[in-house]
Amino acid sequence: MITMQWAYALAGLMFAAFALLSALDRSNAKRLGNAAFWGLMALSLLAGSWLGDFVNGLLVLGLAGLGGFNLLGRSAPPSTSEAERAAWSERLGNRLFLPALIIPATALIGTLVYNYTPLGQQGLIEAKRETYIFLCLGALIAVGVLYAWLRPPAVAPLQEGRRLIDAIGWAAVLPQLLAALGVVFAAAGVGTVIGDGARAVIPEGSVFLTVLVFGLGMAAFTMIMGNAFAAFPVMATAIGVPLLIQAYHGDPAVVGAIGMLAGFCGTLMTPMAANFNLVPAALLELKDQNGVIKAQIGTAIPLLAVNILLIYFLAFR
Amino acid sequence: MTNYLVLAGILIVVIGFALRLNPMLVVTVAALATGLIAGKGPVEVISLFGKAFNDNRIIAIVWIVLPVIGLLERYGLQQRAAAVIRAMRAATVGRLLIVYLLARQGTAALGLISIAGHPQTVRPLVAPMALAAAEKEHGALDEDTGERVKAYSAATDNVGVFFGEDIFIAIGSIILIQQTLATYGYVLAPFELAIWAVPTAIAAFLIHSARLLLLDRRLAASAARSVRAEPVEALSSPSSVRKGEGPSTGSGRAGEERRP
């Protein structure tokens, strides 16, 4: 059976290559920091299932230390120049978009075929994980197609991938760390405490008020923290799971998906989300650094209201 | 008895983020502190955190697409996206931005987040095109109007990507939702979550499009009102935009803020 371990191994090998190429990259003054960071990611993906919980914990502390104390540098792997890219773009035209579509198409078609034909009955792929397996397959096919079509240097996919992952830096690991924080919160009983508190404040059995507090809470926490990823585990642990899903039997998929989107409405309204709101104001040389936020509030508030109503009507059908 | 002190972890996250401390450290300290306050020993807390991180490795799977996107960028993917945007024809600012909104939502829904963005497309293409459309229709713009057109250009990019990307099944937020709910025993497939991003995506398109059409009407009204009109300060040459930024908006080290 194809399990997630196969996908972890593939991603692990990719990160191992990033680590190796980083270590050899003399143009990056912090190359050893990058090599150690991506090396630890590779180790986690390749061997995490066998390292044991405590060693995995030390591994996370290592990642947090390397990322937290800015030991990673921005690399400049060999790539094409602006002029070369413009020339390629001109020559290849809109066909250039097609390989990018291979990944979502493979994931979508693969998942549908697997689930709606007898193929799925064979138990070839770990249950509920087929989309990720097809995603990996799509990425491999896309790389294969690009090799055949454009004949890049053999190491180019890994160097170009490293260029992008280094541009993201430690932030690439943050969502996983936030999810782990959510698990620790749950184990420590944070959700129970807030759930009990919310139950004391919100009138017993008022589903609508609970949805309202959840939606507004997602937006407010997102505005304070600057991103919905950090707010989601907190609000899910506090209100989403204990009250909306467990007490009132709301559909977990709706509560989760639209709850996150309620948080995105908060992102539109906060200077804490600097890269979305303040950086463009600077790039566009706006006099008012909050100009972009002001242009977004009129969309964010009605959309937040829509999200709250959507959760109320769709999760409690 | 309820142990209210376990809420200290949330406080650490809020204060740490507000003080702009490094999120990797803030999150780690919050996790360790919460575990210790809940009465667990240091080894037990580190093990719990390690197990939780390991159980959530699925979130790292999204990066498997980077070699493909990087390779396409090597052959001019961003330049191609820019060419497509440049070819957009629309009579008014509002309609131009509506077309861009639709394109941004649609491509984000296919997982193509980094082909457009503030440094890649808004600053060099969308904002100048929007200003040009406004000037063609309403004559020279006063400063406030020019500012508003530029701000709406950036806002349209944000709305498009935020409320398009969650339709894609392998985006970080979808997997984070899935993994958080799995902690409580609700095991969902990515499609079951992504499908519920569709109603909000439609609502976002309708609400923001309506506001863009209102912007057209406001521009027409203010053009009719203004007797004197001083030309808006044009954007300085695009060479001042940081080039070769890749998909990252702004500096790489501030990359944590790339997540909505």
HADDOCK unambig.tbl for C-alpha pairs under 7 A between the chains (distance, minus, plus):
assign (segid A and resid 11 and name CA) (segid B and resid 61 and name CA) 6.39 0.50 0.50
assign (segid A and resid 11 and name CA) (segid B and resid 64 and name CA) 5.91 0.50 0.50
assign (segid A and resid 45 and name CA) (segid B and resid 57 and name CA) 6.83 0.50 0.50
assign (segid A and resid 48 and name CA) (segid B and resid 54 and name CA) 6.18 0.50 0.50
assign (segid A and resid 53 and name CA) (segid B and resid 47 and name CA) 4.64 0.50 0.50
assign (segid A and resid 53 and name CA) (segid B and resid 48 and name CA) 6.86 0.50 0.50
assign (segid A and resid 53 and name CA) (segid B and resid 50 and name CA) 5.31 0.50 0.50
assign (segid A and resid 53 and name CA) (segid B and resid 51 and name CA) 4.90 0.50 0.50
assign (segid A and resid 54 and name CA) (segid B and resid 43 and name CA) 6.99 0.50 0.50
assign (segid A and resid 54 and name CA) (segid B and resid 46 and name CA) 6.07 0.50 0.50
assign (segid A and resid 54 and name CA) (segid B and resid 47 and name CA) 4.11 0.50 0.50
assign (segid A and resid 54 and name CA) (segid B and resid 50 and name CA) 6.23 0.50 0.50
assign (segid A and resid 56 and name CA) (segid B and resid 50 and name CA) 4.45 0.50 0.50
assign (segid A and resid 56 and name CA) (segid B and resid 51 and name CA) 6.57 0.50 0.50
assign (segid A and resid 56 and name CA) (segid B and resid 54 and name CA) 6.84 0.50 0.50
assign (segid A and resid 57 and name CA) (segid B and resid 46 and name CA) 4.89 0.50 0.50
assign (segid A and resid 57 and name CA) (segid B and resid 47 and name CA) 5.21 0.50 0.50
assign (segid A and resid 57 and name CA) (segid B and resid 49 and name CA) 5.71 0.50 0.50
assign (segid A and resid 57 and name CA) (segid B and resid 50 and name CA) 3.40 0.50 0.50
assign (segid A and resid 57 and name CA) (segid B and resid 51 and name CA) 6.93 0.50 0.50
assign (segid A and resid 60 and name CA) (segid B and resid 50 and name CA) 6.32 0.50 0.50
assign (segid A and resid 64 and name CA) (segid B and resid 24 and name CA) 5.26 0.50 0.50
assign (segid A and resid 64 and name CA) (segid B and resid 25 and name CA) 5.95 0.50 0.50
assign (segid A and resid 64 and name CA) (segid B and resid 28 and name CA) 6.88 0.50 0.50
assign (segid A and resid 67 and name CA) (segid B and resid 24 and name CA) 6.44 0.50 0.50
assign (segid A and resid 68 and name CA) (segid B and resid 22 and name CA) 5.55 0.50 0.50
assign (segid A and resid 68 and name CA) (segid B and resid 24 and name CA) 5.23 0.50 0.50
assign (segid A and resid 68 and name CA) (segid B and resid 25 and name CA) 5.18 0.50 0.50
assign (segid A and resid 79 and name CA) (segid B and resid 74 and name CA) 6.28 0.50 0.50
assign (segid A and resid 80 and name CA) (segid B and resid 74 and name CA) 5.68 0.50 0.50
assign (segid A and resid 85 and name CA) (segid B and resid 74 and name CA) 6.39 0.50 0.50
assign (segid A and resid 85 and name CA) (segid B and resid 75 and name CA) 5.27 0.50 0.50
assign (segid A and resid 85 and name CA) (segid B and resid 76 and name CA) 4.23 0.50 0.50
assign (segid A and resid 85 and name CA) (segid B and resid 79 and name CA) 6.99 0.50 0.50
assign (segid A and resid 86 and name CA) (segid B and resid 76 and name CA) 5.88 0.50 0.50
assign (segid A and resid 86 and name CA) (segid B and resid 79 and name CA) 5.91 0.50 0.50
assign (segid A and resid 88 and name CA) (segid B and resid 75 and name CA) 5.40 0.50 0.50
assign (segid A and resid 88 and name CA) (segid B and resid 76 and name CA) 5.84 0.50 0.50
assign (segid A and resid 89 and name CA) (segid B and resid 75 and name CA) 6.37 0.50 0.50
assign (segid A and resid 89 and name CA) (segid B and resid 76 and name CA) 4.70 0.50 0.50
assign (segid A and resid 89 and name CA) (segid B and resid 77 and name CA) 6.72 0.50 0.50
assign (segid A and resid 89 and name CA) (segid B and resid 79 and name CA) 6.10 0.50 0.50
assign (segid A and resid 89 and name CA) (segid B and resid 80 and name CA) 5.34 0.50 0.50
assign (segid A and resid 93 and name CA) (segid B and resid 80 and name CA) 6.87 0.50 0.50
assign (segid A and resid 94 and name CA) (segid B and resid 80 and name CA) 6.86 0.50 0.50
assign (segid A and resid 96 and name CA) (segid B and resid 77 and name CA) 6.46 0.50 0.50
assign (segid A and resid 104 and name CA) (segid B and resid 110 and name CA) 6.05 0.50 0.50
assign (segid A and resid 128 and name CA) (segid B and resid 189 and name CA) 5.24 0.50 0.50
assign (segid A and resid 129 and name CA) (segid B and resid 189 and name CA) 7.00 0.50 0.50
assign (segid A and resid 136 and name CA) (segid B and resid 64 and name CA) 6.69 0.50 0.50
assign (segid A and resid 139 and name CA) (segid B and resid 64 and name CA) 6.84 0.50 0.50
assign (segid A and resid 139 and name CA) (segid B and resid 65 and name CA) 5.77 0.50 0.50
assign (segid A and resid 139 and name CA) (segid B and resid 68 and name CA) 6.66 0.50 0.50
assign (segid A and resid 142 and name CA) (segid B and resid 68 and name CA) 6.56 0.50 0.50
assign (segid A and resid 143 and name CA) (segid B and resid 68 and name CA) 5.86 0.50 0.50
assign (segid A and resid 156 and name CA) (segid B and resid 71 and name CA) 6.96 0.50 0.50
assign (segid A and resid 157 and name CA) (segid B and resid 67 and name CA) 4.63 0.50 0.50
assign (segid A and resid 157 and name CA) (segid B and resid 68 and name CA) 6.62 0.50 0.50
assign (segid A and resid 157 and name CA) (segid B and resid 70 and name CA) 6.85 0.50 0.50
assign (segid A and resid 157 and name CA) (segid B and resid 71 and name CA) 5.57 0.50 0.50
assign (segid A and resid 158 and name CA) (segid B and resid 67 and name CA) 5.77 0.50 0.50
assign (segid A and resid 160 and name CA) (segid B and resid 67 and name CA) 5.85 0.50 0.50
assign (segid A and resid 160 and name CA) (segid B and resid 70 and name CA) 4.55 0.50 0.50
assign (segid A and resid 160 and name CA) (segid B and resid 71 and name CA) 5.82 0.50 0.50
assign (segid A and resid 161 and name CA) (segid B and resid 66 and name CA) 4.85 0.50 0.50
assign (segid A and resid 161 and name CA) (segid B and resid 67 and name CA) 4.04 0.50 0.50
assign (segid A and resid 161 and name CA) (segid B and resid 70 and name CA) 5.35 0.50 0.50
assign (segid A and resid 164 and name CA) (segid B and resid 66 and name CA) 6.67 0.50 0.50
assign (segid A and resid 164 and name CA) (segid B and resid 70 and name CA) 6.58 0.50 0.50
assign (segid A and resid 164 and name CA) (segid B and resid 246 and name CA) 6.71 0.50 0.50
assign (segid A and resid 167 and name CA) (segid B and resid 248 and name CA) 6.07 0.50 0.50
assign (segid A and resid 167 and name CA) (segid B and resid 252 and name CA) 5.04 0.50 0.50
assign (segid A and resid 168 and name CA) (segid B and resid 248 and name CA) 6.47 0.50 0.50
assign (segid A and resid 168 and name CA) (segid B and resid 252 and name CA) 5.77 0.50 0.50
assign (segid A and resid 168 and name CA) (segid B and resid 255 and name CA) 5.54 0.50 0.50
assign (segid A and resid 169 and name CA) (segid B and resid 252 and name CA) 6.75 0.50 0.50
assign (segid A and resid 169 and name CA) (segid B and resid 253 and name CA) 6.84 0.50 0.50
assign (segid A and resid 171 and name CA) (segid B and resid 255 and name CA) 5.82 0.50 0.50
assign (segid A and resid 171 and name CA) (segid B and resid 256 and name CA) 4.75 0.50 0.50
assign (segid A and resid 174 and name CA) (segid B and resid 24 and name CA) 6.55 0.50 0.50
assign (segid A and resid 175 and name CA) (segid B and resid 172 and name CA) 7.00 0.50 0.50
assign (segid A and resid 175 and name CA) (segid B and resid 176 and name CA) 6.89 0.50 0.50
assign (segid A and resid 176 and name CA) (segid B and resid 53 and name CA) 6.44 0.50 0.50
assign (segid A and resid 176 and name CA) (segid B and resid 56 and name CA) 6.05 0.50 0.50
assign (segid A and resid 176 and name CA) (segid B and resid 57 and name CA) 6.90 0.50 0.50
assign (segid A and resid 176 and name CA) (segid B and resid 59 and name CA) 5.89 0.50 0.50
assign (segid A and resid 177 and name CA) (segid B and resid 53 and name CA) 6.32 0.50 0.50
assign (segid A and resid 178 and name CA) (segid B and resid 27 and name CA) 6.77 0.50 0.50
assign (segid A and resid 179 and name CA) (segid B and resid 56 and name CA) 6.88 0.50 0.50
assign (segid A and resid 179 and name CA) (segid B and resid 176 and name CA) 6.27 0.50 0.50
assign (segid A and resid 179 and name CA) (segid B and resid 179 and name CA) 6.99 0.50 0.50
assign (segid A and resid 179 and name CA) (segid B and resid 180 and name CA) 6.22 0.50 0.50
assign (segid A and resid 180 and name CA) (segid B and resid 49 and name CA) 6.28 0.50 0.50
assign (segid A and resid 180 and name CA) (segid B and resid 52 and name CA) 4.72 0.50 0.50
assign (segid A and resid 180 and name CA) (segid B and resid 53 and name CA) 4.98 0.50 0.50
assign (segid A and resid 180 and name CA) (segid B and resid 56 and name CA) 6.98 0.50 0.50
assign (segid A and resid 181 and name CA) (segid B and resid 27 and name CA) 6.77 0.50 0.50
assign (segid A and resid 181 and name CA) (segid B and resid 31 and name CA) 5.40 0.50 0.50
assign (segid A and resid 182 and name CA) (segid B and resid 180 and name CA) 6.78 0.50 0.50
assign (segid A and resid 183 and name CA) (segid B and resid 52 and name CA) 6.13 0.50 0.50
assign (segid A and resid 183 and name CA) (segid B and resid 183 and name CA) 6.52 0.50 0.50
assign (segid A and resid 184 and name CA) (segid B and resid 31 and name CA) 6.11 0.50 0.50
assign (segid A and resid 184 and name CA) (segid B and resid 35 and name CA) 6.65 0.50 0.50
assign (segid A and resid 184 and name CA) (segid B and resid 49 and name CA) 6.54 0.50 0.50
assign (segid A and resid 185 and name CA) (segid B and resid 34 and name CA) 6.86 0.50 0.50
assign (segid A and resid 188 and name CA) (segid B and resid 6 and name CA) 6.69 0.50 0.50
assign (segid A and resid 188 and name CA) (segid B and resid 34 and name CA) 6.67 0.50 0.50
assign (segid A and resid 188 and name CA) (segid B and resid 35 and name CA) 6.07 0.50 0.50
assign (segid A and resid 188 and name CA) (segid B and resid 38 and name CA) 5.35 0.50 0.50
assign (segid A and resid 190 and name CA) (segid B and resid 6 and name CA) 5.94 0.50 0.50
assign (segid A and resid 190 and name CA) (segid B and resid 7 and name CA) 6.08 0.50 0.50
assign (segid A and resid 193 and name CA) (segid B and resid 2 and name CA) 6.60 0.50 0.50
assign (segid A and resid 193 and name CA) (segid B and resid 4 and name CA) 6.61 0.50 0.50
assign (segid A and resid 224 and name CA) (segid B and resid 14 and name CA) 6.72 0.50 0.50
assign (segid A and resid 224 and name CA) (segid B and resid 18 and name CA) 6.91 0.50 0.50
assign (segid A and resid 225 and name CA) (segid B and resid 14 and name CA) 5.94 0.50 0.50
assign (segid A and resid 225 and name CA) (segid B and resid 17 and name CA) 5.55 0.50 0.50
assign (segid A and resid 225 and name CA) (segid B and resid 18 and name CA) 6.57 0.50 0.50
assign (segid A and resid 227 and name CA) (segid B and resid 257 and name CA) 6.98 0.50 0.50
assign (segid A and resid 227 and name CA) (segid B and resid 259 and name CA) 6.15 0.50 0.50
assign (segid A and resid 227 and name CA) (segid B and resid 260 and name CA) 5.06 0.50 0.50
assign (segid A and resid 228 and name CA) (segid B and resid 260 and name CA) 5.71 0.50 0.50
assign (segid A and resid 229 and name CA) (segid B and resid 173 and name CA) 6.77 0.50 0.50
assign (segid A and resid 233 and name CA) (segid B and resid 180 and name CA) 6.32 0.50 0.50
assign (segid A and resid 253 and name CA) (segid B and resid 192 and name CA) 6.38 0.50 0.50
assign (segid A and resid 253 and name CA) (segid B and resid 193 and name CA) 5.22 0.50 0.50
assign (segid A and resid 254 and name CA) (segid B and resid 196 and name CA) 6.07 0.50 0.50
assign (segid A and resid 256 and name CA) (segid B and resid 177 and name CA) 5.84 0.50 0.50
assign (segid A and resid 257 and name CA) (segid B and resid 177 and name CA) 6.90 0.50 0.50
assign (segid A and resid 257 and name CA) (segid B and resid 193 and name CA) 5.53 0.50 0.50
assign (segid A and resid 257 and name CA) (segid B and resid 196 and name CA) 6.08 0.50 0.50
assign (segid A and resid 257 and name CA) (segid B and resid 197 and name CA) 6.33 0.50 0.50
assign (segid A and resid 258 and name CA) (segid B and resid 196 and name CA) 6.70 0.50 0.50
assign (segid A and resid 258 and name CA) (segid B and resid 197 and name CA) 6.50 0.50 0.50
assign (segid A and resid 264 and name CA) (segid B and resid 162 and name CA) 6.70 0.50 0.50
assign (segid A and resid 264 and name CA) (segid B and resid 260 and name CA) 5.73 0.50 0.50
assign (segid A and resid 267 and name CA) (segid B and resid 260 and name CA) 5.76 0.50 0.50
assign (segid A and resid 273 and name CA) (segid B and resid 257 and name CA) 5.78 0.50 0.50
assign (segid A and resid 274 and name CA) (segid B and resid 257 and name CA) 6.49 0.50 0.50
assign (segid A and resid 275 and name CA) (segid B and resid 249 and name CA) 6.38 0.50 0.50
assign (segid A and resid 275 and name CA) (segid B and resid 250 and name CA) 6.31 0.50 0.50
assign (segid A and resid 275 and name CA) (segid B and resid 257 and name CA) 5.52 0.50 0.50
assign (segid A and resid 275 and name CA) (segid B and resid 258 and name CA) 6.17 0.50 0.50
assign (segid A and resid 276 and name CA) (segid B and resid 158 and name CA) 6.80 0.50 0.50
assign (segid A and resid 279 and name CA) (segid B and resid 250 and name CA) 6.46 0.50 0.50
assign (segid A and resid 280 and name CA) (segid B and resid 118 and name CA) 5.84 0.50 0.50
assign (segid A and resid 280 and name CA) (segid B and resid 154 and name CA) 6.42 0.50 0.50
assign (segid A and resid 283 and name CA) (segid B and resid 123 and name CA) 6.52 0.50 0.50
assign (segid A and resid 284 and name CA) (segid B and resid 123 and name CA) 6.04 0.50 0.50
assign (segid A and resid 284 and name CA) (segid B and resid 150 and name CA) 6.79 0.50 0.50
assign (segid A and resid 286 and name CA) (segid B and resid 147 and name CA) 6.14 0.50 0.50
assign (segid A and resid 291 and name CA) (segid B and resid 151 and name CA) 5.77 0.50 0.50
assign (segid A and resid 292 and name CA) (segid B and resid 151 and name CA) 4.67 0.50 0.50
assign (segid A and resid 292 and name CA) (segid B and resid 152 and name CA) 6.79 0.50 0.50
assign (segid A and resid 292 and name CA) (segid B and resid 154 and name CA) 6.45 0.50 0.50
assign (segid A and resid 292 and name CA) (segid B and resid 155 and name CA) 5.77 0.50 0.50
assign (segid A and resid 295 and name CA) (segid B and resid 151 and name CA) 6.06 0.50 0.50
assign (segid A and resid 295 and name CA) (segid B and resid 152 and name CA) 5.65 0.50 0.50
assign (segid A and resid 295 and name CA) (segid B and resid 155 and name CA) 6.23 0.50 0.50
assign (segid A and resid 296 and name CA) (segid B and resid 155 and name CA) 5.66 0.50 0.50
assign (segid A and resid 299 and name CA) (segid B and resid 207 and name CA) 6.19 0.50 0.50
assign (segid A and resid 299 and name CA) (segid B and resid 208 and name CA) 5.66 0.50 0.50
assign (segid A and resid 303 and name CA) (segid B and resid 203 and name CA) 6.91 0.50 0.50
assign (segid A and resid 303 and name CA) (segid B and resid 204 and name CA) 6.31 0.50 0.50
assign (segid A and resid 307 and name CA) (segid B and resid 200 and name CA) 6.60 0.50 0.50
